[in-house]
Amino acid sequence: MKRFLLATISILLVLSLKAQNVSSLFENRTEIYFMFKIESPKQIADLTQVVSIDNRDGNIIYAYANKQEFIDFLKCNISYTLLPNPGENFNPKMASFEDMKNSDAWDSYPTYDAYVALMNQFELDYPDICQVFSIGQSVYGKELLVAKISDNVNTDEDEPEFLYTSSMHGDELTGFVLMLRLIDSLLTSYGTSPRITNLVDNVEIYINPAANPDGTYGNDNNINSPTRFNANGVDLNRNFPDMLTGQYPNTQPETFAFMSFAENRHFVISANIHGGAEVCNYPWDRIVDRAADDDWWQYVCHEYADTAQLYSPSGYLSGFNDGITNGYDWYDIDGGRQDYMNFFHQCREFTLEISSTKMPNASSLPNYWNYNKRSFLNYIEQGLYGVRGIVTDAQSGLPLEAEVYVLNHEEDSSWVYSDPVTGNYHRLLNAGIYNIRFSAPCYQDQVFNNVSVANHNTTMLDVQMVIGAEAADFYANKTSGTTNESFYFYDNSCGNPYEWEWTFTGPGNVTFTEGTNENSQNPVVQFDMNGSYTVELSITTASGSFSEIKSNYISIIDCEYCNSYGNMSYEISITLVEFNEISNSSAKPSGYGDYTYISTTLNQNETYDLTVNVNTDGSYTVHAFAWIDWNHDCDFNDSGEAYDLGSVYNTPNGPTSNCPLSIIVPSDAQTGPTRMRVSAKYNSDPSSCATNFDGEVEDYTLIISTGTKELDLTVFLEGPFNGSGMNTDLTNSTNLTISQPYNSAPWNYPGPESMGSIPSGTVDWVLVELHDALNAASVNSGTLLERRAALLMSDGSVADTDGTTKLLFEQTIVNQLFLIIRHRNHLDVLSANPLTETGGTYFYNFSTGEDKAFGGNFGFKDLGGGFWGMVSGDANADGLLDENDGIESWNMESGESGYLNSDVNLNGQSNNQDKNDYWFINRGIYSSQTPN
């Protein structure tokens, strides 16, 4: 989280880089606190990838680091000053459960046992409106507790879901006690306070007071020198999937627990409470671009700060911009939870820095409560405002999950979705007039124009969706399992199919069970061999046949690897494992570390360096080995699966003698997930299944990929479309350029693609972009894998510069592969669905329906005859079809011939056909639905 500014550094010890002994510095701690000076704010983007920045005061940076982070920081050659850790020697007034239960003062910190007991007592005392549960455990096994408060606490209602969470930095404790007091206040005031009763009756309120109990309590019951990081020395607020860099490679148990919690809820609005400063920090933290709802954020945050200022001494929560700041303007962070919730879950979350002192004296906690209690309620109430309603199927009345999209407003995943369980949606907006589109698979889009929104008011808008397009679709109850498990497949097709045919392709065979077969609508299947299986569903409706293929959809992993573990009698430990994207530091010996939740993707035939650091803790030798189950037969006994990493002598944290060890992925390595085991042993080579030896074992997951992949793409342009294909007038008239035309603005693509001669059947150049993203809505500049200029052929196929060969790419895909096609005078188009893969070839056909393009018919057009294509007329390539296309291009080039941007029908001439038949009839109706 963002931290406090130190008023003085007069007592601080300045350490020279050469004199600093890193090992001794971390001998009895997992983190250090220090400051340094930067020359330019531009350095922050790089440094935030190295250390955990706590605060920025002009060019002075305050930061935390664990051992490996500090070693990496030293490589930057930046002078620094070591500071006392803010949590050192903090021993506050502690209270037992009985103390807390029998007092209304809230002027002490609870022991861990008291905290757990107090949370459980809330449910015991108020079972009708309070439910307390754990979403997971910390590294030390402490519970991550959440209280749900609602009038119908056991039911998902048509209500916004709200979340407060605090102290994910374990040494920022003001919010911890205030959240406990908020729970108590909501429960005890229900039925007597009209305002609180209204909130409990109309909002599902979730409160998580202690998001990092290990940082707060350590492996103890009392608070004694709390730390920012968790027990593994990781900053949890730099550990979430990032909108630019994706999934963090060393995701912690606390982070996984919260991600699972967020995935299974439908939070509308939330706040993440920190300490060390006094400010409402709103999105984005990661990018300079303002959020789509920046005006709403400023309004809501000012409301929070203004109310707190009214009930507090002068100066409280009044810095920055009168108590609020844009996160990026303060400093850039990577992997923060605020951006994660906004970008990946469409939840409006801001970061509340509630006290300039991270760990205030317990006696001052009631003061902070009085400053903030009204603002706490103000922010919960915001979840009731904006536009809300229920989305249902017009015929059945059942709830639907639909995208709620504010036209000419949304960006960076700001749109929201209705809840599939209740159908309710909540689009929080600042006062204004908006046009809102509702869309769902298989249903016709509905647009409501001139929807009026007023602050502190609710606009109700219920929507009944009408069934539209026909398409095959399905899902399974799970996508990975073992050979003895049943997989349940569910038809999710559009168009009332009456025939179904299921095909499963993979290394083994399938058995249909529970009375189902390949023609059942919802079959139940068991697989008989490990590996990945591709699933295809073909359906028949009154209109014809449709199919959907999901490549490598099912993964069968039926492995029980041998147990292997060391003991903790000596400080022999694996301190670092680096292998491609894996970079895992684990300073404390544990005998065995199960890091199979940490993975990286490797390509067949490619070489990767493996480095393993170990701690010898004395004058003796430690040997290390690694094993990789390349053929995925669930053991490490096959030839070529063992790797001697060498040894190290009398080194607290150093690589073994053969590291970095270059490892070539075999060409016949089984694709899909497999196991890597690393072991370090005292005085002799370890074996893959040894137990109870002096040393440590760690397991990881590797995902094996084929590497080179082929693209089979189909897309049509409206301009040259002739009813079943496309005209090749530019080729026939020799007006087509030999070299790719996208090296200038707005594309700025510098690629060297060119043709020796123009292949027969060429229509024009297109620019192909590949993106690795969770879904189409999350595609942005940070998800880009590769760009290539390519040829568009008359049959709609996309080819390399010879007009025949399909495009190839080799990048590793972590999430799913999405596609953008750009053209110089047609609107760009983004695939609404991930590309499907069979045998190393990725397929996508835009032409079969509006559902193939993200944004549907707002940026994509029905060309007739069952074909859909890219919309013509964007002569200035700005993503809009408006007057500027005529003013800036057609007016200047009309009457000319050649390779012209205003020639939107691609016949080699700019004339009235281009204006009247394409640009004029399309303007104001269509606009690009792709990111820039």
N, C-alpha and C positions, 0 to 999 in steps of 0.2 A: 504494500500500500504506500501511499504517499505520506511523507513524514514531516516531523517538526524541524524548524530551523534552530540551530544552536546559537545562543546569544553570544557566547564567548568560546574561544579555543585556547585561552591563555594557559590552561593546565595540560594541554595536550602534548604528547610526545611525537615529534617529527622523526620519521624513520627513513633512512636512506634505502634505496632499492637494493643496493649491494649488501647492506648490513642485515637486512631482514631475513630471518630464518623462518621460512614458511611452516616447516614441520613443527617447530616449537611454538609458533604462534597459534596453531590449531591443536595443540597437545590436549587441552582440556575444554575445547569448545568446538562447536560445529559452524559458527559464523563469526565474522568480525564486522566492525562498523568503522567507516573511514570517510574522508573527504578528499576531493581533488578539484583542480581547476581545468576547465576546458577552454579552448581558444575560440570555438564557434559552436552555437547550438546545433549545427549540422552533425557534430560528433555524437550527439545523444542517440541517434538512430542506430549507430554501430555499438556504442557502449551498453545500450539497454539489452543487447544480445549477450553481453559478457557478465555483467554484475546486476544486482537488484538495486536500481536507483530508488532512493527513499525520498529525496527532495531536491529541488533546484532553487537556488537563490542567485539569479543572474547567471554568471559563469561558474559559480561554485556548486558542485554536485556532492550530495551526501548519499552514501551507498552502503549496502551490505554485500557480503560475499561468503560463500563456503570455500573450502580449501581449493577445489579445482577451479572455481570461478576466479579466485584471487590469483592463482598461478597464471590463468589466462589474462587477467588484467595486467599483471606485471609485464607481459609481453608487449603491451601497448606503450611501454616506456613513458608513462605519465607519473609525475611526482605526486605523492599522496601524503596524507597525515592520518595516522591511526587515532580513532576516537574511542572513548569508553562506550561499550555497548549499552544502549539505553536501558536494557533490562538488568544489568549487573547490579547485584546487591539490593534489588527491590524485594522487600519482605513486608508486604502490606498486612493490615489488620485482617485476619481470617475469621470466618464464622462457620460453625457447624450447622447441620440441618436444623437442630433445635433452636439455635440462635436465630437463624433466618426465619423460621416458622413463627417464632414468638415475638418478632419485632417488626415494626412498620417503618423503621428508620432507613433501611437500604443504604447503610453507611459502612459496609464491609464487603470483602470479597469472599465468596463461598469456597470451601474446600471442594475438591472434585466430587467426593462422596456426597457432600451437601448439595452440590449442583444437580447431580443425578436424582437424588431423593426429592429435591424441591420440584424438579420438572415432573416427576411421577406423581407428586402430591397434587399438582395442578389438575391432573386428570382425575385423581381420586375424589377431589373436592368438587369438581365441576364436570362430571362425566357426560352431561347432556350437551355441553358446548365446547369441550376440550378433549383432544386426543393427542397423546404424546407417543412418539415412535422414533426409532433410530434409522437413519438412512445408510449407516455403515459404521466402520470402525477406523480409528487412526492407526498409525504404525504400531503404537504401543497398546492397541486394543481398546482405547477409550471410545465411548459412544459419541456419535455425531447426532445429537438429539434435536428434534423439531417438535414444536407444539402447533397443532392446528386448532383454530378457534372459529366456530361457525354455529349458527343456530341449529342446523341439521348436520352435525359434525361427521356422521357416517355416510353422507350422501354427496355425490357430485351434483351441484345445482347450477341453474342458470345464473351464475354469479362470477364476477371477476376473481381470479386467484391472485393474492398479494403475498409478497415475501419480504421479510426483514431478516438479514443475517449479519453477524458481527464477529470480529476478532479472528478473521482468517490469518492475520498476522498475530501471533500469539502474545506479543508484547504490547498490543494496542487494546486496552482493556476497558475503556470508558463505556463503550457500547455493550459490553458483556453484561454488566449489572443492569444497565438501563433497559436492555431487552427483557431481562427477567422481570423487572418492575413493570414493563409495558404489558407482559402477559398477565401479571397479577392485576394490574389496573383494568384491563379489558374484562377479565373474569369477574372481579368483585364489583365492577360498576354496571355490569349487564343487568338490565331491568330497572335500574334506578337513574342512570344517565341517558337521556334521550339520544344524544349524539353517539355514544358508544353502542347503545342498543341498536341503533340504525346500522352502524358499521358491521356489527356481528351478525345481524339479520340479513345483510345484503352483500357481504364480501366474505370469501373464504380466506382467512388470514393465517399465514404460516410464519413462524418465528423460530430462527435457529440462533441462539445466543452465543454459542462457542463453536466456530467452524474449524478451529485448529487447537484442540485441547492439549495435544502434546507440546505445542509451542508455549502454551500458557502454563501447564502444570509439569511439563517434562514427564518422567516416569515416576511421578510422585502424587501425593494427595493435596499438597499445598502449593501455592504460587511462590516460587523462589527463583529469582533471576530468569524470568520468562524470555523466550527468544522469538524473533520474527519468523524464522523458518520452522518447518515441521521436524520430526525426529530424524528424518533422513537428510536434513540440511538443505531443504528445497523451499523456495518461496512459492507458496500456493497461489499467490496472485500474479505469478508469471508462469503458471503451469497449465493453463487452459488452452484449448484450440484457439488459434489466432486467425483473424480474418485475412492476413497476408501470408503467414508462414505455416498455417495449418496446425496439425496435432503436435503437441510438445512430445519429444522423444522419451521422456522419463516421467510419465504421468504417475502421480502419487495416489495412494489409496484414498485419501481424503478427496482428491479431485475427481477420481472415478466415481466415488459415492455421490458427490454432488451432481456430476454430469448425468448419472442415471436418474437421480431424483428429478432434475429439470426435464429430462427426456420424457418421464412418465407423468408430468404435470402439464398444466397449460397456463403458466404464469403470465399475467398481463402486465404487471408492474412490480418493481422490487427496488430495494436499496441495499447496498453493501457498506457496512459501517466500519470505519477505520479511525485512527487517531494519529497525532503528530502534527496536525495542522487544523485550521478551522475554515472549511470551505465546502460548498456543494460542487463536486466535480462531475461534469456531464459529458456524454460521448461526443466525439470519439477520443480514446486514449492513443490509438494506433496510427491514425491517418489525419492529415491536415484538413481534409475535406470536412465540411460541416454536415451533420446528420440531417436527414430529410426533415425531421421535426425539431430543428434547432430553435425555432421561435417558441415552440411548446416547452422545450427544455429550459430555456431562459425564464419563461413565465413561471413554471413550476418551481424551479430552484430559487428564484427570487422570492416567491411566496414562502418557501421553507425558511430562507435566511431572514427575511423581513420579520416574520413572526417570532423567530428566535431572538432577534435583536431587540424586539419590543419588550421581552420578558427577561433580559439579561443585562449585565453591566455594559457600559459603553466599550465598544471595541470587539465584543464577542461576535464571531462569524461575520465580520465586516471587511476583511481584507480582500485582495484580488479585485474583482469587479463587484464590489458591495456584497461579498459573500459567495460569489459563484465564479467558476472558471470552466472553460473548455479544457478537457484533459490534455489534448495534444499541445495546446498553448502553454501548459505548465511543463510537461515533459512527456516524451514518447515512451510507452511501455509495450512489451510484447508478451502476449499470453495472459492478459488481465481478464478477470471474470466479468467486469462491466461490459466490455466489448463482446465477450463470448455470449452473454445473455441477450444482448441487443441484436447481434448479427446472426447467431445460430438458432435462437429461440424466439426472436421477434418480441422479446419482453423488454419493457422500458425500465432499465436499471441505471441508477446513478450511484456514485461513490460519495458517501458522506464522511468527510473528515470532521470529527465531532469535538475534538479537544486538542489544543496545541501541545499538551502534555500527554504522552502515550499512556502512562500509568499514573493517573492522578492519585493523590492521597485519598484513601477510602472515605474520609470525612467530607470530601468535596463532591462526592457522587450525587447527593441529593440536589446540589446546586445545578449540575448539568441536567438532571431530570426536569427541574423547573424551567430551565432555558428551552428545552426541546420537546416537552410532552405534547404541546399543542401542535407543533410542526409535525410530529410523528403522525397525529391523527389527520392533519391536513393532507399529507402525502397519501395515506391510505384512501382517503375520500377521492383523490384524483382518479382512482380506478373505476369510479362510478360515472365519470363524465365522458365527453366525446360522443362518438356514434356507436351504438350497440344494438344487438337484436339477435334473432334466431334464424339460422339458415336450414331449410328443410327441403326434402323432395316434394315437389308440388303434388305428385300423385299419391304417395304413401303417407306423407306427413312426417317421415322419419328424419332425424337430424343428419346433416351432411358436413363433411370437412370441405370448406371452400376457401379459396384465396380471396382476401378482401384488399383491393388494390386502389389507391387514390391516384387517379390519372394526373399526369404531368406534375407529380409530387414525389413519388417513391424513388428511393435509391438505396444502395447498400443494404438490401434485405430489410427494409423498413416496413414492408407490407405485413399483414397479419393473416391468420387463418382462424376459421371457426373451429370450435372444439368438436371432434367427431363423436363424442359421447353425448353431449347436450345440444350441440349445434350453435351454442352461443359464441359471439365474437365481440371484441371490444377494440375499437380503433380510436386511441387517444389522440386528439388533435387540438391545436390552438384555434381560437375563434376565426371563422372565415366561411367561405362558400366553396364546396368541393364537389367533384364528379367522381363517383366510386363505382368500380367494376367488381362484380362477383363472378368467379369462375371455378369450375370443378370438373374433373374428368368425367366424360360421358354426358355432360350437361351443357346447355346453351349459356353463353355469357349473358349477364344482365348488367346494364349500366344505369345508375341513378344519377341524374344531373342536378346541379344546384342544391346539394344537401347543405343545409345551414347548421353551423356549429357555433355555440356560444360558450365562453369559459364558465366553469362552475354550473353547467347545465348538461342535460343528457338528451341526445337526439336518438329516438327509437326508430329502427329501420329493420323490419323483418323481411326475409327474402325467401321466396319459393322458387326453387330451380326446376327447370323443365328439361327432360331428357333430350339429348341431341345426337351427337356423333356415335358411330358404331366402331368398336375396336376390341381386340382381344387383350386381356390382362389377367394376372393372377398373382398370388402371394402364398407363402408357406408360413407355418407357425414358427419355423426356425430355419436357418440356413446352414447350420453346422451341427454335427452330432456324430454318433458312432453307428456301427453296422447293426447293432441290436435295437436301434431306436426306430420308432414310426414317425414319419414326416407327413403332416396333414397339409394338402394343397387345396387352395380355395379359388374358385373361379371369380374373377372380379371384372368380367367383361361388360362392355356396353352393347346394347342393341338386342336384348332378349334372345340369346342363342338357344338353339334346341339340339345341337350336336356338339360334342367335344371329343378331341383326340389329343392325348398327352404323349409326348416322346421324351425319353430320358437318355442322354448320351454321355458316356464316361468310361472309366476303366473297368467297371463291373456291370452286373445286371441288377435289375430291380424286381421286387416282388410286391404285387398289389395285395393289400390285406383289408380286413373288415368288410368283405363283400364288395369291394370296389375293383374296377379294372381301368384300362387305358381310355375307355369311353365314358367314364363317370364324370359328373360335373365337379365333384370334390373328392379326388382319390386319396387313399392313404397308402404310403409307399415305404418300403424298407430297401436299403442298399447293401450289397454284399461285399464291397471292396473299398479300401481307402482311396481318396482322390477327389477331384472336382468333377461335378456333373452339370451339364448344360440341360436346361428344361425348355421345351417348346409346347405351347398350347395352341391348337388350331380349333376355331369355332365356326359354326355355320349359323347364319341368321337369315331372315327373310330376304335380306339384301345381297347375300353372298357369303364368301368365306374370308376370314381374317385370322392372322396368326401373330403370336408374340414369342420371341426367343430371349431367354435370359441366360447369358453365357456364364459358365462356372458358378452357377447360382447356389448349388449345394456343395458343401465341403464335408467329406467324411474323414474324421480323424479318430481312429480307434487304437490309440497308443497308450500303453501303460509302461513308461520307461522305468528302468531299475532305479531304486533309491540310491542316492549317494549323498553323503554329508560328512562334514568334519566336526570337530568339537571346538569349544571356546576356551580351552585350558590355557592357550597361549594367544598372543596377539598376531596370529598368522591370518591375514585376510586379503581378499581381492579388493583393491581400492578403486579400480577403474577398468571398465571394458569399453573399448571403442571399436566399432565395426560398421562401416558405412554410416547409416543414420543413428545407430546405437551409440550413445555416449552416457554411460551410467556410472556415477560415483557412488560408492558405498563404503564409507570409512570404517564402520564398526563390524567386527567379525560376528557372524551369526550361525556358523556351521553350514547353513544352507540358505540361499537366497532365491526365491521363486520369482524371477523377473520375466516370466513367459508372457506377461501382458505388455512387455516392451518388444517391439519388432522392427524389422527393416526388410525391404525388398531387394533381392539380388537377381541379376540376370544371368542366365546360362552363358557360359564361355567368357564371362567377364571376370576381372581380377579386382580383389578388394583387400585392403590392409587391416589386419587384426592386431590391436595393441591391448595388452593386459598389464596393468600395474598391480603390484602386491606390496604388502607391508611385512618386513621380516622381524621388526621390533627387537633387533639384537644381532650379535655376531654369529649368524648362522645363515644357511642357504635354504631358499624355498624354490621348488620346481613347479612349473605350470604346464598344463596340457589343455587343449580344446578338442571337442569332438562335434561333428556335424552329421546328422542322419540324412545323407543326401538322397538315398533311395526310399526313405520314409517307411522302413520296415520295423521301426520302433526299437531299434537297438543301435549301438555304436561300434559294432563288431566287423563291419565290412571294410574291405581294402579302400584306403584313401579317405577314411572318415576321421582319423586321428591326426592331430597337429601338435608337434612338440614346440612349445613356446619358449623353452630354455629355462634359465634360472636367474635368480638375483640374490646378492649377498649383502646383508647389513644395510638395508635401504628402507626407510619408512614409507615411501610411496614412489616406486620406480618401475619402469617397464622391465620385463624379463628379457634375457639376453638375445633372443631371436626375434624380438619385436622392433618395428612392425613386421609382422609375418604376412607375406603376400599369399592369398588363397584364391585359387581359380575355381569358379563354380563349374562342376562337370557339365558337359553338354547333355548328358542323360540324367541329370538330377531331376527328381520328381517335382513337377510344378505344384505350387500351393504351399501351405505352412508346414514347417518342420522344426526340429529341436536342435539348438546349439547348447552344449554344456561346457563350462569352463571350471577348472579345478586347480587349486594351489595346495601343495603338500610340503611339509617339513622334510628336508634332507633326502628325498627320493622322488622318482616320478610317480604321479598319481595314476590311478586307473579309473575308468569311466563309471564303475559301480561300487567303488570302495566306500566303506562307512566307518565312522567313529575314528578318523585319523586326525593328526594335528594339521589342520588346514581348513579350507572353505571351498564350497561348491556353489556355482550360480548357473541357472538355466535361463535361456532366452528363446524367442521365436524368430525364425527366418522365413520369409515368404519368397519362394523361388518363382521367377518369371522367365518366359522364353526370350525376352529382350526385344528383338526386332519384330515390329508389328506392321500390318498392312491395312490401309484404309479403303473401303469400298463405299463410296459416297454418291448420292444422287440428289440433284437440286435443279430447279428450273428458274429461269429469269422471265418475268412477264414480257419485257420488251420484244425479244426475238421469238417468243413462244408461238407455235403454229398449229396447235391443237393436239399434237402427240409428241412433238419434239421441239427443237429450236432451229431457226434459220442460221446459216453461216455466212451472212452477207459480208461481214468484216473480212473474213478469210478470202472469199471469192473476189472482193474488190481490192485486195492487197492493202487494205487500210489498217489491219491489225498490226500492232507493234511487235517487233521481235523480242524485246526485253520487257520484263514485268513492269507495270506502270504504278506500283504502289510505294515508290521510294520518296514520295513527298507527303506533305500534310494532307489529310489528317492521319494517314496510315503510318508514314515514316518508317517503312519497312526497307531495310538496306540489302535484302537478299539479291544474289547474282543471277537468278533464274533467267534463262533466255533460250531461244530456239534457233537451231541452225537453219531450219526451214519449217514452215507452218504445216503441221499435220492436217490431213484432210478431216473435215468434220469438226474443226475447232470453232467455237462460238466466241470466246473471249477469255481474258485472264480473270481469275478470282484469287482472293487471299484467304487461305485456310488457317484457322486458329484452333489449337487443341488446348483444352483446359482440364485440369484435375480438380474436381470439386465434389462436395457432398451432394449437391443438387443444383438444378439450373439457376435457382434464385441466388445462390452464393457465388456464381461465376463473376469474377472481376479481374482486374489487372494482376492481382497477386496469385491467381490460380493458373496463369498462362504457362503451358509447357513448351509449346513450339509454334512458330508461324512459318508458312510456306506459300509462295505464289505458285499457282497451278493452272492448268488449262481446263476449261469447262467445255465438254463435248456436246454435240447436237442431241445425243440421247439422254442428257442430264448427268452423265458420269463425270467425275473429276479425275484428271490424269496428270502424270508428270509431263515434262516438256516434250516427250516423244509422242504424246497423245494416246499412248497405249498402257504404259506401266502405271500401276496404282501407286499412290504416295506411301512412303515408308516412314516410320519413326521408331525410336528406341527408348524414349523416356519411360521411367518407371511410374506407374499409376498407383497412387496410395489410396485414393477414394474411388471416384468414378470418372470416366472420360466423357467430356462434353465437347461440342463442336460449334464454332462460329464460322459462317461463310460471309465474307465481305466482298462487295463489288463497287466499282467506281461511280455508278449512277443508279443502283438499286438499293433498297433498304437492306441493311445487314440482317442476318437471321441466326438465332441461337437455338440449338437442339433443346427441345423441352425435356427430353429423356436422355439418359446415358446411352452411349453407343453400345451395341451388343457385339459379342466376340465369339467367334467359332474358329478353332484351329489357328489362332494368331492373326486372324483378319477381323477388323472392327467394321461393322456395317451401320449405315444410317441413310434413310431415304426420306427427305423432306417432302416429297411430292404427294404423299398419300393422304394428307389431311391437315387441317389447321392445328390439330393437337400435336403435330410434330415440331411446331415452332413455339418457342417460349413467347408468351404474350398473345398467342393465337392470332385472330384476324385483326388485331390492332396494328400488327406490323407484317402481316402475311396475307396472301390473297388467293381466292378461289379463281383459277384460270379457266375453269370449265372442263367438262369431260372427265371429271374425277381427279384432275390435277390441281395441285396447289404450288405456288411459287413466290419468289421474291418480288416485292412491289417496285415498279419502275417509276422514275421521275426525280430521284434525289440527285440532281445534276451537280450540286455543290458539295455532296457527300457529308452533310452535317447531321444526318439522321432524321431530318424533318422534311416534309413535303409542304412547302409554303411559297410565298411570293418570291423569296430570295432565289429559288431555283431558276425562276424565269429572269429575274433582274440580273443575277450574277453570271448566268451561263447562257440560257437560250437567247436572250435579247442580243448578246454579244456575238454569238456564233451562228445565228439563224441564216440559212442560205449557203453555208459552207459545207464542204465535204472533207472526210478524213477520220481520224481517230479522235472523236470529240466527246466530252463529258455530257454535252447537251443532246447528243444522239442517243436518246434513252430507249429507242427500239432497235438500236445496233444495226442499222442498215447502211451506215457509212455516210449519212447525210443528216444535217440538222434542219428541220423544216416544221411546218404546221402539224404534221402527223405526230411528231414528238410532243408538241405542246398540247394539242387538242385531244389526242387519243390516249395519252398516258398521264403526263404531269398535271394537266388541268383537271381531269376527272378524279385523280388520286389525292390532290392537295387537300389538306385539312382533315383528311379521313385516317390516314395511316402515318405512323411514326416508328422509328427504330425502337425495338424492345431489348436491345443488347447493351452491355456496358461499353463504354468508350475504349 
